Protein backbone atom coordinates (compact mmCIF):
# COMPACT_ATOMS: atom_id res chain seq x y z
CA UNK A 1 0.00 0.00 0.00
CA UNK A 2 1.50 3.41 -0.97
CA UNK A 3 2.23 5.73 1.94
CA UNK A 4 -0.10 8.67 2.40
CA UNK A 5 1.06 12.24 2.93
CA UNK A 6 0.47 12.04 6.72
CA UNK A 7 2.14 8.67 7.21
CA UNK A 8 4.79 10.05 9.55
CA UNK A 9 2.00 11.20 11.87
CA UNK A 10 0.38 7.77 12.06
CA UNK A 11 1.76 6.62 15.41
CA UNK A 12 0.81 9.97 16.96
CA UNK A 13 -2.79 9.54 15.85
CA UNK A 14 -2.78 6.00 17.25
CA UNK A 15 -1.58 7.38 20.60
CA UNK A 16 -4.20 10.13 20.51
CA UNK A 17 -6.93 7.53 20.02
CA UNK A 18 -5.58 5.40 22.87
CA UNK A 19 -5.69 8.34 25.28
CA UNK A 20 -9.49 8.35 24.91
CA UNK A 21 -9.77 4.71 25.99
CA UNK A 22 -9.99 2.88 29.30
CA UNK A 23 -10.73 -0.69 30.42
CA UNK A 24 -14.45 -0.16 29.83
CA UNK A 25 -13.96 1.52 26.47
CA UNK A 26 -11.24 -0.30 24.49
CA UNK A 27 -10.70 0.32 20.81
CA UNK A 28 -10.24 -2.42 18.22
CA UNK A 29 -7.47 -2.42 15.65
CA UNK A 30 -10.14 -2.15 12.96
CA UNK A 31 -11.48 0.99 14.62
CA UNK A 32 -7.94 2.38 14.76
CA UNK A 33 -7.58 1.79 11.01
CA UNK A 34 -10.87 3.64 10.43
CA UNK A 35 -9.78 6.46 12.76
CA UNK A 36 -6.55 6.86 10.82
CA UNK A 37 -8.47 6.89 7.54
CA UNK A 38 -10.73 9.67 8.86
CA UNK A 39 -7.58 11.71 9.38
CA UNK A 40 -6.27 11.07 5.88
CA UNK A 41 -3.89 8.24 6.77
CA UNK A 42 -4.08 4.87 4.99
CA UNK A 43 -2.91 1.98 7.14
CA UNK A 44 -2.96 -1.82 7.24
CA UNK A 45 -3.83 -3.73 10.39
CA UNK A 46 -0.27 -5.12 10.64
CA UNK A 47 1.25 -1.62 10.67
CA UNK A 48 -1.13 -0.61 13.47
CA UNK A 49 -0.04 -3.66 15.49
CA UNK A 50 3.56 -2.56 14.89
CA UNK A 51 2.70 0.93 16.19
CA UNK A 52 1.15 -0.56 19.33
CA UNK A 53 4.29 -2.66 19.92
CA UNK A 54 6.47 0.41 19.41
CA UNK A 55 4.43 2.45 21.92
CA UNK A 56 4.67 -0.42 24.41
CA UNK A 57 8.46 -0.61 24.02
CA UNK A 58 8.61 3.16 24.56
CA UNK A 59 6.90 2.74 27.93
CA UNK A 60 3.15 3.12 27.37
CA UNK A 61 0.98 0.60 29.21
CA UNK A 62 -0.90 -0.96 26.27
CA UNK A 63 -3.46 -3.49 27.51
CA UNK A 64 -4.95 -6.05 25.14
CA UNK A 65 -8.46 -7.26 25.95
CA UNK A 66 -9.76 -10.46 24.35
CA UNK A 67 -13.33 -11.47 23.75
CA UNK A 68 -16.39 -10.19 21.91
CA UNK A 69 -15.93 -6.60 23.05
CA UNK A 70 -12.15 -6.82 23.09
CA UNK A 71 -9.56 -4.40 21.81
CA UNK A 72 -6.74 -2.36 23.25
CA UNK A 73 -6.69 0.44 25.78
CA UNK A 74 -4.23 2.58 27.68
CA UNK A 75 -3.69 1.24 31.21
CA UNK A 76 -1.48 3.16 33.65
CA UNK A 77 -1.34 6.87 32.90
CA UNK A 78 0.87 9.72 34.00
CA UNK A 79 -1.95 10.81 36.33
CA UNK A 80 -4.28 8.37 38.05
CA UNK A 81 -7.99 9.24 38.29
CA UNK A 82 -7.91 10.19 42.02
CA UNK A 83 -4.98 12.53 41.29
CA UNK A 84 -6.88 14.19 38.44
CA UNK A 85 -9.97 14.60 40.63
CA UNK A 86 -7.78 16.26 43.28
CA UNK A 87 -6.39 18.69 40.70
CA UNK A 88 -9.88 19.43 39.34
CA UNK A 89 -11.11 20.21 42.86
CA UNK A 90 -8.14 22.51 43.46
CA UNK A 91 -8.73 24.42 40.22
CA UNK A 92 -12.46 24.89 40.65
CA UNK A 93 -12.13 26.04 44.27
CA UNK A 94 -9.28 28.49 43.62
CA UNK A 95 -10.37 32.10 43.87
CA UNK A 96 -7.36 33.42 41.97
CA UNK A 97 -8.28 31.51 38.78
CA UNK A 98 -11.07 33.10 36.74
CA UNK A 99 -14.18 31.05 35.95
CA UNK A 100 -13.42 30.86 32.23
CA UNK A 101 -9.80 29.85 32.86
CA UNK A 102 -10.97 27.25 35.40
CA UNK A 103 -13.25 25.75 32.78
CA UNK A 104 -10.44 25.48 30.22
CA UNK A 105 -8.01 23.94 32.72
CA UNK A 106 -10.56 21.41 33.96
CA UNK A 107 -11.35 20.38 30.38
CA UNK A 108 -7.64 19.71 29.79
CA UNK A 109 -7.33 17.78 33.06
CA UNK A 110 -10.43 15.71 32.26
CA UNK A 111 -8.89 14.60 28.96
CA UNK A 112 -6.03 13.00 30.90
CA UNK A 113 -8.49 10.55 32.48
CA UNK A 114 -9.58 8.91 29.21
CA UNK A 115 -12.71 6.96 28.35
CA UNK A 116 -16.01 7.81 30.04
CA UNK A 117 -14.13 9.53 32.87
CA UNK A 118 -13.49 12.58 30.65
CA UNK A 119 -17.21 13.26 30.28
CA UNK A 120 -17.95 12.34 33.91
CA UNK A 121 -15.36 14.76 35.30
CA UNK A 122 -16.65 17.59 33.12
CA UNK A 123 -20.26 16.92 34.18
CA UNK A 124 -19.33 16.89 37.86
CA UNK A 125 -17.74 20.34 37.79
CA UNK A 126 -19.47 22.86 40.04
CA UNK A 127 -18.21 26.14 41.40
CA UNK A 128 -19.95 26.02 44.80
CA UNK A 129 -20.77 29.73 44.53
CA UNK A 130 -17.11 30.63 44.92
CA UNK A 131 -16.04 34.18 44.23
CA UNK A 132 -13.60 33.93 41.32
CA UNK A 133 -11.21 36.60 40.12
CA UNK A 134 -11.92 38.38 36.83
CA UNK A 135 -8.22 38.83 36.11
CA UNK A 136 -7.42 36.57 33.14
CA UNK A 137 -3.70 37.49 33.26
CA UNK A 138 -2.89 35.83 36.59
CA UNK A 139 -0.96 32.99 34.95
CA UNK A 140 1.15 35.44 32.94
CA UNK A 141 1.89 37.35 36.15
CA UNK A 142 2.91 34.15 37.97
CA UNK A 143 5.20 33.17 35.11
CA UNK A 144 6.94 36.58 35.12
CA UNK A 145 7.42 36.47 38.89
CA UNK A 146 8.94 32.98 38.68
CA UNK A 147 11.23 34.14 35.86
CA UNK A 148 12.37 37.15 37.88
CA UNK A 149 13.14 34.96 40.91
CA UNK A 150 15.03 32.44 38.77
CA UNK A 151 17.11 35.27 37.25
CA UNK A 152 17.56 37.01 40.64
CA UNK A 153 15.92 40.22 39.32
CA UNK A 154 13.65 42.89 40.76
CA UNK A 155 10.29 43.64 39.17
CA UNK A 156 8.03 46.65 38.73
CA UNK A 157 4.24 46.48 38.63
CA UNK A 158 0.97 48.28 39.15
CA UNK A 159 -1.10 47.25 42.15
CA UNK A 160 -4.85 47.64 42.45
CA UNK A 161 -7.25 47.91 45.37
CA UNK A 162 -11.00 48.28 45.83
CA UNK A 163 -12.64 51.30 47.44
CA UNK A 164 -16.20 52.42 48.07
CA UNK A 165 -17.13 55.63 46.28
CA UNK A 166 -20.64 57.06 46.15
CA UNK A 167 -22.01 53.76 47.42
CA UNK A 168 -20.34 51.75 44.64
CA UNK A 169 -17.32 49.41 44.49
CA UNK A 170 -14.51 50.96 42.49
CA UNK A 171 -11.16 49.48 41.41
CA UNK A 172 -8.27 51.94 41.74
CA UNK A 173 -4.53 51.86 41.20
CA UNK A 174 -2.59 52.23 44.45
CA UNK A 175 0.65 54.14 45.00
CA UNK A 176 -0.83 57.18 43.21
CA UNK A 177 -0.86 55.23 39.96
CA UNK A 178 2.91 54.75 40.01
CA UNK A 179 4.60 51.38 39.69
CA UNK A 180 5.96 49.54 42.69
CA UNK A 181 9.55 48.28 42.50
CA UNK A 182 10.28 45.25 44.64
CA UNK A 183 12.42 42.14 44.98
CA UNK A 184 10.25 38.99 44.76
CA UNK A 185 11.41 36.17 47.03
CA UNK A 186 8.58 33.66 47.04
CA UNK A 187 5.02 32.95 46.01
CA UNK A 188 2.78 31.52 48.68
CA UNK A 189 -0.77 30.20 48.83
CA UNK A 190 -2.91 31.57 51.65
CA UNK A 191 -6.69 31.64 52.15
CA UNK A 192 -7.27 30.51 48.53
CA UNK A 193 -5.20 33.33 47.00
CA UNK A 194 -1.66 33.55 45.62
CA UNK A 195 0.59 36.13 47.29
CA UNK A 196 4.02 37.40 46.33
CA UNK A 197 6.31 38.07 49.26
CA UNK A 198 8.76 40.77 48.23
CA UNK A 199 11.25 43.17 49.77
CA UNK A 200 10.26 46.82 49.31
CA UNK A 201 13.47 48.82 49.42
CA UNK A 202 11.72 52.18 49.86
CA UNK A 203 10.17 51.08 53.17
CA UNK A 204 12.92 48.56 54.01
CA UNK A 205 10.43 45.81 54.82
CA UNK A 206 8.80 42.65 53.50
CA UNK A 207 5.44 43.29 51.86
CA UNK A 208 2.71 40.95 50.62
CA UNK A 209 1.04 41.50 47.25
CA UNK A 210 -1.94 39.52 45.98
CA UNK A 211 -0.99 38.31 42.52
CA UNK A 212 -4.47 38.72 41.04
CA UNK A 213 -4.29 42.45 41.94
CA UNK A 214 -0.96 42.93 40.17
CA UNK A 215 -0.73 44.15 36.58
CA UNK A 216 1.79 45.30 33.95
CA UNK A 217 4.70 43.37 35.50
CA UNK A 218 8.16 44.15 34.11
CA UNK A 219 11.40 42.33 34.96
CA UNK A 220 14.14 44.84 35.79
CA UNK A 221 17.90 44.55 35.35
CA UNK A 222 18.51 45.25 39.04
CA UNK A 223 19.43 42.29 41.23
CA UNK A 224 17.10 41.34 44.07
CA UNK A 225 17.75 42.66 47.55
CA UNK A 226 16.48 42.18 51.09
CA UNK A 227 16.61 38.43 51.70
CA UNK A 228 18.04 39.09 55.14
CA UNK A 229 14.81 40.92 56.05
CA UNK A 230 13.12 37.53 56.51
CA UNK A 231 15.22 37.02 59.61
CA UNK A 232 17.09 34.03 60.97
CA UNK A 233 14.16 31.67 60.41
CA UNK A 234 14.24 32.36 56.67
CA UNK A 235 11.37 32.59 54.20
CA UNK A 236 9.56 29.44 55.37
CA UNK A 237 9.72 30.51 59.00
CA UNK A 238 8.45 33.95 58.09
CA UNK A 239 5.41 32.62 56.20
CA UNK A 240 4.51 30.30 59.09
CA UNK A 241 4.30 33.30 61.43
CA UNK A 242 2.03 35.37 59.18
CA UNK A 243 -1.76 35.26 59.49
CA UNK A 244 -3.74 35.70 56.25
CA UNK A 245 -0.84 37.67 54.76
CA UNK A 246 -1.18 40.46 57.35
CA UNK A 247 2.11 41.33 58.99
CA UNK A 248 2.81 42.64 62.47
CA UNK A 249 5.41 42.69 65.22
CA UNK A 250 7.20 39.38 65.83
CA UNK A 251 6.40 37.86 69.21
CA UNK A 252 6.90 34.46 70.84
CA UNK A 253 3.36 33.91 72.08
CA UNK A 254 2.43 31.33 74.72
CA UNK A 255 -1.09 29.93 74.32
CA UNK A 256 -3.27 27.61 76.38
CA UNK A 257 -5.52 25.27 74.38
CA UNK A 258 -8.23 22.73 74.88
CA UNK A 259 -7.05 19.27 73.79
CA UNK A 260 -9.82 19.16 71.15
CA UNK A 261 -8.08 22.01 69.26
CA UNK A 262 -4.84 20.14 68.57
CA UNK A 263 -5.90 19.60 64.96
CA UNK A 264 -6.30 23.35 64.36
CA UNK A 265 -2.94 24.04 65.99
CA UNK A 266 -1.18 21.38 63.88
CA UNK A 267 -2.83 22.76 60.71
CA UNK A 268 -1.39 26.18 61.54
CA UNK A 269 2.05 25.31 62.96
CA UNK A 270 2.80 21.72 61.96
CA UNK A 271 3.09 18.46 63.88
CA UNK A 272 6.68 19.15 65.01
CA UNK A 273 5.46 21.87 67.39
CA UNK A 274 6.47 21.24 71.02
CA UNK A 275 3.57 21.21 73.51
CA UNK A 276 3.34 20.99 77.31
CA UNK A 277 0.59 19.40 79.35
CA UNK A 278 -1.32 22.00 81.37
CA UNK A 279 -4.03 19.67 82.69
CA UNK A 280 -5.88 16.55 81.60
CA UNK A 281 -8.04 18.76 79.34
CA UNK A 282 -5.58 21.39 78.11
CA UNK A 283 -2.07 21.86 76.68
CA UNK A 284 0.26 24.83 76.17
CA UNK A 285 2.32 25.71 73.10
CA UNK A 286 4.60 28.60 72.16
CA UNK A 287 4.87 29.91 68.60
CA UNK A 288 6.48 32.85 66.89
CA UNK A 289 3.73 34.92 65.28
CA UNK A 290 3.27 38.30 63.70
CA UNK A 291 0.78 39.91 66.06
CA UNK A 292 -2.13 41.36 64.10
CA UNK A 293 -5.94 41.61 64.25
CA UNK A 294 -6.05 38.49 62.08
CA UNK A 295 -4.06 36.56 64.72
CA UNK A 296 -6.41 37.78 67.48
CA UNK A 297 -9.44 36.80 65.35
CA UNK A 298 -7.98 33.31 64.92
CA UNK A 299 -7.56 32.89 68.68
CA UNK A 300 -11.03 34.35 69.37
CA UNK A 301 -12.68 31.99 66.86
CA UNK A 302 -12.06 29.11 69.31
CA UNK A 303 -13.83 30.87 72.20
CA UNK A 304 -12.89 29.50 75.64
CA UNK A 305 -10.87 26.77 73.97
CA UNK A 306 -7.85 29.04 73.39
CA UNK A 307 -6.27 31.70 75.62
CA UNK A 308 -3.15 33.85 75.20
CA UNK A 309 -0.99 33.55 78.32
CA UNK A 310 2.03 35.71 77.46
CA UNK A 311 3.72 38.05 76.77
CA UNK A 312 1.69 40.59 78.73
CA UNK A 313 1.72 43.22 75.96
CA UNK A 314 0.05 40.73 73.57
CA UNK A 315 -2.53 39.83 76.22
CA UNK A 316 -3.33 43.54 76.61
CA UNK A 317 -3.59 43.95 72.83
CA UNK A 318 -6.01 41.04 72.74
CA UNK A 319 -8.14 42.66 75.45
CA UNK A 320 -8.17 45.96 73.55
CA UNK A 321 -9.11 44.15 70.32
CA UNK A 322 -12.04 42.39 72.03
CA UNK A 323 -13.22 45.58 73.74
CA UNK A 324 -13.07 47.63 70.55
CA UNK A 325 -14.88 44.95 68.54
CA UNK A 326 -17.62 44.39 71.12
CA UNK A 327 -18.15 48.15 71.49
CA UNK A 328 -19.57 48.27 67.97
CA UNK A 329 -22.51 46.18 69.14
CA UNK A 330 -22.95 47.30 72.74
CA UNK A 331 -23.02 51.05 71.85
CA UNK A 332 -26.35 50.48 70.13
CA UNK A 333 -27.68 47.82 72.55
CA UNK A 334 -30.74 48.84 74.57
CA UNK A 335 -31.03 47.21 78.02
C-alpha positions as CSV (number, residue, x, y, z in Angstrom):
1,X,0.0,0.0,0.0
2,X,1.5,3.4,-1.0
3,X,2.2,5.7,1.9
4,X,-0.1,8.7,2.4
5,X,1.1,12.2,2.9
6,X,0.5,12.0,6.7
7,X,2.1,8.7,7.2
8,X,4.8,10.1,9.5
9,X,2.0,11.2,11.9
10,X,0.4,7.8,12.1
11,X,1.8,6.6,15.4
12,X,0.8,10.0,17.0
13,X,-2.8,9.5,15.8
14,X,-2.8,6.0,17.3
15,X,-1.6,7.4,20.6
16,X,-4.2,10.1,20.5
17,X,-6.9,7.5,20.0
18,X,-5.6,5.4,22.9
19,X,-5.7,8.3,25.3
20,X,-9.5,8.4,24.9
21,X,-9.8,4.7,26.0
22,X,-10.0,2.9,29.3
23,X,-10.7,-0.7,30.4
24,X,-14.5,-0.2,29.8
25,X,-14.0,1.5,26.5
26,X,-11.2,-0.3,24.5
27,X,-10.7,0.3,20.8
28,X,-10.2,-2.4,18.2
29,X,-7.5,-2.4,15.7
30,X,-10.1,-2.1,13.0
31,X,-11.5,1.0,14.6
32,X,-7.9,2.4,14.8
33,X,-7.6,1.8,11.0
34,X,-10.9,3.6,10.4
35,X,-9.8,6.5,12.8
36,X,-6.5,6.9,10.8
37,X,-8.5,6.9,7.5
38,X,-10.7,9.7,8.9
39,X,-7.6,11.7,9.4
40,X,-6.3,11.1,5.9
41,X,-3.9,8.2,6.8
42,X,-4.1,4.9,5.0
43,X,-2.9,2.0,7.1
44,X,-3.0,-1.8,7.2
45,X,-3.8,-3.7,10.4
46,X,-0.3,-5.1,10.6
47,X,1.2,-1.6,10.7
48,X,-1.1,-0.6,13.5
49,X,0.0,-3.7,15.5
50,X,3.6,-2.6,14.9
51,X,2.7,0.9,16.2
52,X,1.2,-0.6,19.3
53,X,4.3,-2.7,19.9
54,X,6.5,0.4,19.4
55,X,4.4,2.4,21.9
56,X,4.7,-0.4,24.4
57,X,8.5,-0.6,24.0
58,X,8.6,3.2,24.6
59,X,6.9,2.7,27.9
60,X,3.2,3.1,27.4
61,X,1.0,0.6,29.2
62,X,-0.9,-1.0,26.3
63,X,-3.5,-3.5,27.5
64,X,-5.0,-6.1,25.1
65,X,-8.5,-7.3,26.0
66,X,-9.8,-10.5,24.4
67,X,-13.3,-11.5,23.7
68,X,-16.4,-10.2,21.9
69,X,-15.9,-6.6,23.1
70,X,-12.1,-6.8,23.1
71,X,-9.6,-4.4,21.8
72,X,-6.7,-2.4,23.3
73,X,-6.7,0.4,25.8
74,X,-4.2,2.6,27.7
75,X,-3.7,1.2,31.2
76,X,-1.5,3.2,33.6
77,X,-1.3,6.9,32.9
78,X,0.9,9.7,34.0
79,X,-2.0,10.8,36.3
80,X,-4.3,8.4,38.1
81,X,-8.0,9.2,38.3
82,X,-7.9,10.2,42.0
83,X,-5.0,12.5,41.3
84,X,-6.9,14.2,38.4
85,X,-10.0,14.6,40.6
86,X,-7.8,16.3,43.3
87,X,-6.4,18.7,40.7
88,X,-9.9,19.4,39.3
89,X,-11.1,20.2,42.9
90,X,-8.1,22.5,43.5
91,X,-8.7,24.4,40.2
92,X,-12.5,24.9,40.7
93,X,-12.1,26.0,44.3
94,X,-9.3,28.5,43.6
95,X,-10.4,32.1,43.9
96,X,-7.4,33.4,42.0
97,X,-8.3,31.5,38.8
98,X,-11.1,33.1,36.7
99,X,-14.2,31.1,36.0
100,X,-13.4,30.9,32.2
101,X,-9.8,29.9,32.9
102,X,-11.0,27.3,35.4
103,X,-13.3,25.7,32.8
104,X,-10.4,25.5,30.2
105,X,-8.0,23.9,32.7
106,X,-10.6,21.4,34.0
107,X,-11.3,20.4,30.4
108,X,-7.6,19.7,29.8
109,X,-7.3,17.8,33.1
110,X,-10.4,15.7,32.3
111,X,-8.9,14.6,29.0
112,X,-6.0,13.0,30.9
113,X,-8.5,10.6,32.5
114,X,-9.6,8.9,29.2
115,X,-12.7,7.0,28.4
116,X,-16.0,7.8,30.0
117,X,-14.1,9.5,32.9
118,X,-13.5,12.6,30.7
119,X,-17.2,13.3,30.3
120,X,-17.9,12.3,33.9
121,X,-15.4,14.8,35.3
122,X,-16.6,17.6,33.1
123,X,-20.3,16.9,34.2
124,X,-19.3,16.9,37.9
125,X,-17.7,20.3,37.8
126,X,-19.5,22.9,40.0
127,X,-18.2,26.1,41.4
128,X,-19.9,26.0,44.8
129,X,-20.8,29.7,44.5
130,X,-17.1,30.6,44.9
131,X,-16.0,34.2,44.2
132,X,-13.6,33.9,41.3
133,X,-11.2,36.6,40.1
134,X,-11.9,38.4,36.8
135,X,-8.2,38.8,36.1
136,X,-7.4,36.6,33.1
137,X,-3.7,37.5,33.3
138,X,-2.9,35.8,36.6
139,X,-1.0,33.0,34.9
140,X,1.1,35.4,32.9
141,X,1.9,37.3,36.2
142,X,2.9,34.2,38.0
143,X,5.2,33.2,35.1
144,X,6.9,36.6,35.1
145,X,7.4,36.5,38.9
146,X,8.9,33.0,38.7
147,X,11.2,34.1,35.9
148,X,12.4,37.1,37.9
149,X,13.1,35.0,40.9
150,X,15.0,32.4,38.8
151,X,17.1,35.3,37.3
152,X,17.6,37.0,40.6
153,X,15.9,40.2,39.3
154,X,13.6,42.9,40.8
155,X,10.3,43.6,39.2
156,X,8.0,46.7,38.7
157,X,4.2,46.5,38.6
158,X,1.0,48.3,39.1
159,X,-1.1,47.3,42.1
160,X,-4.9,47.6,42.4
161,X,-7.3,47.9,45.4
162,X,-11.0,48.3,45.8
163,X,-12.6,51.3,47.4
164,X,-16.2,52.4,48.1
165,X,-17.1,55.6,46.3
166,X,-20.6,57.1,46.1
167,X,-22.0,53.8,47.4
168,X,-20.3,51.8,44.6
169,X,-17.3,49.4,44.5
170,X,-14.5,51.0,42.5
171,X,-11.2,49.5,41.4
172,X,-8.3,51.9,41.7
173,X,-4.5,51.9,41.2
174,X,-2.6,52.2,44.5
175,X,0.6,54.1,45.0
176,X,-0.8,57.2,43.2
177,X,-0.9,55.2,40.0
178,X,2.9,54.8,40.0
179,X,4.6,51.4,39.7
180,X,6.0,49.5,42.7
181,X,9.6,48.3,42.5
182,X,10.3,45.2,44.6
183,X,12.4,42.1,45.0
184,X,10.2,39.0,44.8
185,X,11.4,36.2,47.0
186,X,8.6,33.7,47.0
187,X,5.0,32.9,46.0
188,X,2.8,31.5,48.7
189,X,-0.8,30.2,48.8
190,X,-2.9,31.6,51.7
191,X,-6.7,31.6,52.1
192,X,-7.3,30.5,48.5
193,X,-5.2,33.3,47.0
194,X,-1.7,33.6,45.6
195,X,0.6,36.1,47.3
196,X,4.0,37.4,46.3
197,X,6.3,38.1,49.3
198,X,8.8,40.8,48.2
199,X,11.2,43.2,49.8
200,X,10.3,46.8,49.3
201,X,13.5,48.8,49.4
202,X,11.7,52.2,49.9
203,X,10.2,51.1,53.2
204,X,12.9,48.6,54.0
205,X,10.4,45.8,54.8
206,X,8.8,42.7,53.5
207,X,5.4,43.3,51.9
208,X,2.7,40.9,50.6
209,X,1.0,41.5,47.3
210,X,-1.9,39.5,46.0
211,X,-1.0,38.3,42.5
212,X,-4.5,38.7,41.0
213,X,-4.3,42.4,41.9
214,X,-1.0,42.9,40.2
215,X,-0.7,44.1,36.6
216,X,1.8,45.3,33.9
217,X,4.7,43.4,35.5
218,X,8.2,44.1,34.1
219,X,11.4,42.3,35.0
220,X,14.1,44.8,35.8
221,X,17.9,44.5,35.3
222,X,18.5,45.2,39.0
223,X,19.4,42.3,41.2
224,X,17.1,41.3,44.1
225,X,17.8,42.7,47.6
226,X,16.5,42.2,51.1
227,X,16.6,38.4,51.7
228,X,18.0,39.1,55.1
229,X,14.8,40.9,56.0
230,X,13.1,37.5,56.5
231,X,15.2,37.0,59.6
232,X,17.1,34.0,61.0
233,X,14.2,31.7,60.4
234,X,14.2,32.4,56.7
235,X,11.4,32.6,54.2
236,X,9.6,29.4,55.4
237,X,9.7,30.5,59.0
238,X,8.5,34.0,58.1
239,X,5.4,32.6,56.2
240,X,4.5,30.3,59.1
241,X,4.3,33.3,61.4
242,X,2.0,35.4,59.2
243,X,-1.8,35.3,59.5
244,X,-3.7,35.7,56.2
245,X,-0.8,37.7,54.8
246,X,-1.2,40.5,57.4
247,X,2.1,41.3,59.0
248,X,2.8,42.6,62.5
249,X,5.4,42.7,65.2
250,X,7.2,39.4,65.8
251,X,6.4,37.9,69.2
252,X,6.9,34.5,70.8
253,X,3.4,33.9,72.1
254,X,2.4,31.3,74.7
255,X,-1.1,29.9,74.3
256,X,-3.3,27.6,76.4
257,X,-5.5,25.3,74.4
258,X,-8.2,22.7,74.9
259,X,-7.1,19.3,73.8
260,X,-9.8,19.2,71.2
261,X,-8.1,22.0,69.3
262,X,-4.8,20.1,68.6
263,X,-5.9,19.6,65.0
264,X,-6.3,23.4,64.4
265,X,-2.9,24.0,66.0
266,X,-1.2,21.4,63.9
267,X,-2.8,22.8,60.7
268,X,-1.4,26.2,61.5
269,X,2.1,25.3,63.0
270,X,2.8,21.7,62.0
271,X,3.1,18.5,63.9
272,X,6.7,19.2,65.0
273,X,5.5,21.9,67.4
274,X,6.5,21.2,71.0
275,X,3.6,21.2,73.5
276,X,3.3,21.0,77.3
277,X,0.6,19.4,79.4
278,X,-1.3,22.0,81.4
279,X,-4.0,19.7,82.7
280,X,-5.9,16.5,81.6
281,X,-8.0,18.8,79.3
282,X,-5.6,21.4,78.1
283,X,-2.1,21.9,76.7
284,X,0.3,24.8,76.2
285,X,2.3,25.7,73.1
286,X,4.6,28.6,72.2
287,X,4.9,29.9,68.6
288,X,6.5,32.8,66.9
289,X,3.7,34.9,65.3
290,X,3.3,38.3,63.7
291,X,0.8,39.9,66.1
292,X,-2.1,41.4,64.1
293,X,-5.9,41.6,64.2
294,X,-6.0,38.5,62.1
295,X,-4.1,36.6,64.7
296,X,-6.4,37.8,67.5
297,X,-9.4,36.8,65.3
298,X,-8.0,33.3,64.9
299,X,-7.6,32.9,68.7
300,X,-11.0,34.3,69.4
301,X,-12.7,32.0,66.9
302,X,-12.1,29.1,69.3
303,X,-13.8,30.9,72.2
304,X,-12.9,29.5,75.6
305,X,-10.9,26.8,74.0
306,X,-7.9,29.0,73.4
307,X,-6.3,31.7,75.6
308,X,-3.2,33.9,75.2
309,X,-1.0,33.5,78.3
310,X,2.0,35.7,77.5
311,X,3.7,38.1,76.8
312,X,1.7,40.6,78.7
313,X,1.7,43.2,76.0
314,X,0.1,40.7,73.6
315,X,-2.5,39.8,76.2
316,X,-3.3,43.5,76.6
317,X,-3.6,44.0,72.8
318,X,-6.0,41.0,72.7
319,X,-8.1,42.7,75.4
320,X,-8.2,46.0,73.5
321,X,-9.1,44.2,70.3
322,X,-12.0,42.4,72.0
323,X,-13.2,45.6,73.7
324,X,-13.1,47.6,70.5
325,X,-14.9,45.0,68.5
326,X,-17.6,44.4,71.1
327,X,-18.2,48.2,71.5
328,X,-19.6,48.3,68.0
329,X,-22.5,46.2,69.1
330,X,-23.0,47.3,72.7
331,X,-23.0,51.0,71.8
332,X,-26.4,50.5,70.1
333,X,-27.7,47.8,72.5
334,X,-30.7,48.8,74.6
335,X,-31.0,47.2,78.0
